[in-house]
Amino acid sequence: MSPDGKLVAYTRQLGGAHKVFVYDLTSGQETQVTSGGGSDENPSFSPDSYFIAFSSTRSGQRKIYVTTRHGAPPVMVPTGNGPARMPAWGPLPQ
């Protein structure tokens, strides 16, 4: 659930891999926000409800990526060597 309570991010299996979707609770519209190779899982909204972090195997190893709730091209977050999974955001600075 997004922090503003308007959206739900979830994964659905398509063609043998998981992809991230966003459901707008107000409009009832569903949007697929990830595509391409690998499996995308564990979506997590940013505090402003605009960005979504998720784990993916698209690079061959599980890493963290960020996209927007509209499905902009994902960007990998540097996490060092080894797998990275279960992204989570901190609160907005005051």
Secondary structure, 3 states (H helix, E strand, C coil): CCCCCCEEEEEEEECCEEEEEEEECCCCCEEECCCCCCCEEEEEECCCCCEEEEEECCCCCCEEEEEECCCCCCEECCCCCCCCCCCCCCCCCC
